Amino acid sequence: MAPASPTLCLLRLSALGDVTHVVPLVRTLQQAWPDAPMHWVIDPAGRKLLDGLQGVTFHTYDKRSGLAGMRALGRELAPLGRFDALLQMQVAFRANVLSAFIRARRRVGYDRSRSKDLHGLFVNERIPDRPGIHVLDAIGSFCEPLGLRQDTVRWDLPVPAEAWEWAAAQWPEDGRPVLMISPCSSHVRRNWYPDRHAALANHAARQGWRVVLCGGRSELERQTADAIQAQLETPALDLVGKDTLKQLPALLARAQLLVTPDSGPMHIGNAMGTKVLGLHAASNPHRSGPYSDRRYCVDRYDDAARKFLGKPADALAWGTKIEFDDVMALVTVDDAIAAFERYRADHGR
């Protein structure tokens, strides 16, 4: 059992969706130990998103810094002494090696079924092995070796007032519902097709919805947005590349419905209370879809498993990705329109 107010270090570097999943765990730990010093080793993008998270001191590790960056992190943490517990929430080899530079009495890692890349050599305790649960619940179970249980899920992402002001200035509140399209994931084979996004957007616009495009500054995101825009009957509001990671949560919160593949914006939007029309074939929405509400997701994961792997989804190892060329072709325009209409039927829009 941990002491009354333990010193804690969390290690989770990426990606944006996964660091968003860690925030409810932080809230659970803070509820139990409001005065416990809490430190989080995180990547630069995650820190930009979550900077200002109350009660947490961030320590940034950039993977491009390699071993030299790991040594620098060790020196940065050395004055803090030995943590009572390190929660090592990433199994990638780089993260495992990085964890060796963090001094801690208890080193809590994943169960054996989720371990890889020598993870077991860097931990001395493991979370319970519960197959078939959402990624957020797996991360939440890191509090259990400390004698806690994550019974409620609360985010309260740190969004500054100026971010809300920026988001509010992008379009007027005129009563029109907003369909926001964030078309790109960091995994290209999870991405749907511009012509299909455009077909859904045109359908929404005909029902009186405002369509907004959002995304980052990469060339792929710019090209994808341009390809969608070129096929729209009514131009969308194009905000691709115009927001910051601090502004993104406020922007997503202004949408009634967010269309996206399995991506960071999916999970950030969900954390902000926005309903998500998730596009799933390459990944299982029950494991990595929007945590709070998956009623408006398109789920073609089983079809993908049968087509590309020759077996049903329930015969695959939990967490199997089906990232093949053209896997997202299984998600049709009719699928997405049906999900959109489910939202409209439920919300009277």
C-alpha positions in Angstrom: 0.0 0.0 0.0 1.3 3.5 -0.9 1.8 6.0 1.9 -0.9 8.5 2.7 0.5 11.1 0.2 2.9 9.3 -2.2 5.2 11.0 -4.7 4.1 9.8 -8.1 5.6 9.9 -11.6 3.6 9.1 -14.7 5.2 8.1 -17.9 3.1 8.4 -21.1 4.7 10.1 -24.1 2.2 9.9 -26.9 -0.1 10.0 -28.8 -2.6 12.8 -28.2 -5.5 10.4 -27.8 -3.6 8.4 -25.3 -2.4 11.3 -23.2 -6.0 12.4 -23.1 -6.9 9.0 -21.7 -4.4 9.5 -18.9 -6.2 12.7 -17.6 -9.0 10.7 -15.8 -6.4 8.7 -14.0 -4.8 11.9 -12.9 -8.2 13.1 -11.5 -8.6 9.7 -9.7 -5.2 10.0 -8.1 -5.8 13.6 -7.1 -9.2 12.8 -5.6 -7.5 10.2 -3.3 -4.4 12.3 -2.6 -5.0 16.0 -3.2 -1.6 17.0 -1.9 0.4 14.2 -3.5 3.3 15.6 -5.7 2.6 14.4 -9.2 5.0 14.5 -12.1 4.4 13.4 -15.7 7.1 12.6 -18.3 5.4 13.5 -21.6 6.3 14.4 -25.2 6.3 18.0 -26.5 2.9 17.8 -28.3 1.2 16.2 -25.3 2.6 19.0 -23.1 1.3 21.7 -25.4 -2.2 20.1 -25.2 -2.2 19.6 -21.4 0.0 22.4 -20.1 -1.7 24.0 -17.1 -3.2 20.7 -15.8 -3.6 21.6 -12.2 -1.4 19.7 -9.7 0.9 18.2 -12.3 4.5 19.1 -13.0 5.4 18.1 -16.6 8.9 16.9 -17.7 9.3 16.9 -21.5 11.1 14.2 -23.4 11.5 14.6 -27.2 12.2 11.2 -28.9 14.5 13.0 -31.3 16.9 13.7 -28.4 17.7 10.0 -28.0 19.9 8.7 -25.2 21.2 12.2 -24.5 17.7 13.4 -23.8 17.1 10.4 -21.5 20.2 11.3 -19.5 19.1 14.9 -19.3 15.7 13.8 -18.0 17.4 11.7 -15.4 19.4 14.8 -14.2 16.3 16.9 -14.2 14.5 14.4 -12.0 17.4 13.6 -9.7 16.8 16.4 -7.2 13.3 15.0 -6.6 14.8 11.8 -5.1 13.2 8.4 -5.5 9.4 8.4 -6.3 7.2 6.2 -4.3 5.7 4.9 -7.5 6.3 5.2 -11.3 3.3 4.4 -13.5 4.9 3.2 -16.7 2.0 3.4 -19.1 3.9 2.8 -22.4 5.3 -0.4 -23.7 7.4 0.9 -26.6 11.1 0.1 -26.3 12.1 3.7 -26.2 9.7 4.4 -23.3 10.9 1.3 -21.5 14.5 2.5 -21.7 13.5 6.0 -20.7 11.8 4.6 -17.6 15.2 3.3 -16.4 16.3 6.9 -15.9 13.4 7.5 -13.4 14.1 6.3 -9.8 11.1 4.8 -8.1 10.5 2.2 -5.4 7.4 0.8 -7.2 7.4 0.5 -10.9 3.9 -0.4 -12.1 3.6 -1.6 -15.7 1.1 -3.4 -18.0 0.0 -7.0 -17.5 1.8 -9.6 -19.4 -0.7 -9.9 -22.2 -0.1 -6.2 -23.1 3.7 -6.2 -22.6 6.2 -6.1 -25.4 9.7 -4.7 -26.1 11.1 -6.0 -22.8 8.6 -4.1 -20.8 8.7 -6.6 -18.0 12.4 -5.9 -17.3 11.6 -2.3 -16.4 8.7 -2.8 -14.0 8.2 -4.7 -10.7 4.4 -4.7 -10.5 1.6 -5.1 -13.1 -1.9 -3.9 -13.6 -4.7 -6.5 -13.6 -5.1 -8.5 -16.9 -8.6 -7.6 -18.1 -8.9 -8.4 -21.8 -11.5 -6.7 -23.9 -11.5 -3.3 -22.2 -11.2 0.2 -23.7 -7.7 1.8 -23.7 -8.9 4.4 -21.2 -10.0 1.7 -18.8 -6.7 -0.1 -19.1 -4.8 3.2 -18.3 -7.3 3.8 -15.5 -6.4 0.5 -13.9 -2.9 1.8 -13.1 -4.2 3.1 -9.9 -5.3 -0.3 -8.7 -1.9 -1.5 -7.4 -1.9 1.7 -5.3 -5.2 0.6 -3.6 -7.5 2.8 -5.7 -10.2 2.2 -8.3 -11.2 4.5 -11.2 -15.0 4.4 -10.7 -15.7 7.7 -12.5 -14.2 9.3 -15.6 -13.5 13.0 -15.5 -11.3 15.1 -17.8 -11.7 18.8 -17.3 -8.9 19.5 -19.8 -7.1 22.8 -19.2 -8.4 25.2 -21.8 -7.4 28.8 -21.2 -9.9 31.7 -21.6 -8.1 33.0 -24.7 -8.6 29.6 -26.5 -12.4 29.8 -25.8 -12.4 33.4 -27.1 -10.6 32.3 -30.3 -13.0 29.4 -30.9 -16.0 31.6 -30.3 -14.7 34.1 -32.9 -14.6 31.6 -35.8 -18.3 31.6 -36.6 -21.4 33.2 -35.2 -23.8 31.5 -32.9 -26.8 31.5 -35.2 -28.6 28.3 -34.2 -27.2 26.2 -37.0 -25.7 22.9 -35.8 -22.1 22.3 -36.7 -20.6 19.2 -38.4 -16.9 19.4 -37.9 -14.6 17.2 -40.0 -11.2 16.3 -38.8 -10.2 13.9 -41.6 -6.7 12.8 -40.8 -5.2 10.4 -38.3 -1.4 10.0 -37.8 -2.0 6.5 -39.2 -2.7 7.2 -42.9 -4.4 3.9 -43.5 -7.1 4.8 -41.0 -8.1 7.8 -43.1 -11.3 7.9 -45.1 -11.5 9.4 -48.5 -12.1 13.1 -49.5 -14.9 12.3 -51.9 -16.8 10.4 -49.1 -16.2 13.1 -46.6 -17.6 15.6 -49.1 -20.7 13.5 -49.8 -21.4 13.3 -46.1 -20.8 17.1 -45.7 -23.1 17.9 -48.6 -25.8 15.8 -47.0 -25.4 17.6 -43.8 -25.4 21.0 -45.5 -28.7 20.2 -47.2 -30.2 19.6 -43.7 -29.1 23.1 -42.7 -25.8 22.2 -40.9 -22.7 24.4 -41.0 -19.7 22.3 -42.1 -16.2 23.1 -40.6 -12.9 21.5 -41.6 -10.1 21.3 -39.0 -6.7 19.7 -38.8 -3.0 20.3 -38.4 -0.4 21.8 -40.6 1.0 18.8 -42.5 0.9 18.7 -46.2 -1.4 15.7 -46.1 -3.9 17.5 -44.0 -3.9 20.5 -46.3 -4.2 18.4 -49.4 -7.1 16.4 -47.9 -9.0 19.5 -46.8 -8.5 21.0 -50.3 -9.8 17.8 -51.9 -12.9 17.8 -49.7 -13.6 21.5 -50.2 -13.4 21.1 -54.0 -16.3 18.7 -54.0 -18.6 20.6 -51.7 -21.8 22.1 -52.9 -21.5 24.9 -50.3 -18.0 25.8 -49.1 -17.0 24.7 -45.6 -15.4 27.0 -43.1 -11.7 25.9 -43.5 -9.8 26.1 -40.2 -7.1 23.5 -41.1 -3.8 24.6 -39.8 -5.2 27.7 -38.1 -5.6 26.5 -34.5 -3.0 25.5 -31.9 -3.2 22.5 -29.6 -4.4 24.7 -26.9 -7.2 26.0 -29.1 -8.2 22.6 -30.5 -10.3 21.4 -27.5 -12.3 24.7 -27.5 -12.8 24.4 -31.2 -14.0 20.8 -31.0 -16.3 21.7 -28.2 -18.2 24.1 -30.5 -19.3 21.2 -32.8 -22.5 19.2 -32.3 -20.9 16.3 -34.2 -17.3 15.5 -35.0 -16.5 13.3 -38.0 -13.0 11.7 -37.8 -11.2 8.4 -38.0 -9.5 6.9 -34.9 -7.4 9.9 -34.1 -6.3 12.4 -31.4 -9.1 14.8 -32.2 -11.6 11.9 -31.7 -10.6 11.5 -28.1 -10.1 15.2 -27.4 -13.5 16.0 -28.8 -15.0 13.2 -26.7 -13.3 14.6 -23.6 -14.9 18.0 -24.3 -18.4 16.5 -24.5 -18.8 16.5 -28.3 -20.5 13.6 -29.9 -18.3 11.7 -32.4 -19.1 10.1 -35.7 -16.1 7.8 -35.7 -15.0 6.0 -38.8 -13.7 2.5 -37.9 -12.5 -0.3 -40.0 -8.7 -0.4 -39.3 -9.2 -0.3 -35.5 -11.8 -1.6 -33.1 -14.1 1.1 -31.7 -14.8 -0.9 -28.6 -11.1 -0.6 -27.7 -10.1 2.8 -29.1 -13.3 4.6 -30.2 -14.8 7.6 -28.4 -15.0 6.5 -24.8 -18.2 8.1 -23.7 -20.6 7.4 -26.5 -20.1 5.2 -29.6 -23.7 5.3 -30.8 -22.7 7.4 -33.8 -19.7 5.4 -34.9 -19.5 3.4 -38.1 -18.1 0.0 -37.2 -16.7 -2.1 -40.1 -13.9 -3.7 -38.0 -15.4 -7.2 -38.2 -15.8 -6.8 -42.0 -12.1 -5.8 -42.2 -11.0 -8.7 -40.0 -12.9 -11.2 -42.3 -11.7 -9.6 -45.5 -8.0 -9.0 -44.7 -7.2 -11.5 -41.9 -9.7 -14.3 -42.8 -11.3 -14.5 -39.4 -14.0 -12.7 -37.4 -13.1 -9.8 -35.1 -13.8 -11.8 -32.0 -11.1 -14.3 -33.0 -8.4 -11.7 -33.1 -6.1 -10.7 -30.3 -7.6 -7.7 -28.5 -6.1 -4.5 -30.0 -5.2 -6.0 -33.4 -4.9 -3.2 -36.0 -6.1 -3.9 -39.5 -4.2 -1.2 -41.3 -4.2 -2.4 -44.9 -4.4 -0.4 -48.1 -8.1 0.3 -48.9 -9.4 -1.0 -45.5 -11.3 2.2 -45.1 -13.1 1.5 -48.4 -15.4 -0.7 -46.2 -16.8 2.4 -44.6 -19.4 3.6 -47.1 -21.0 7.0 -47.6 -24.4 5.4 -46.7 -22.8 4.1 -43.4 -21.8 7.6 -42.5 -25.1 9.2 -43.5 -26.9 6.6 -41.4 -24.8 7.5 -38.4 -25.4 11.2 -39.0 -29.1 10.5 -39.2 -29.0 8.6 -35.9 -27.6 11.7 -34.3 -30.3 13.9 -35.8 -33.1 11.5 -34.7 -31.7 11.5 -31.1 -31.2 15.2 -30.9 -34.0 16.7 -33.0 -31.7 18.5 -35.5 
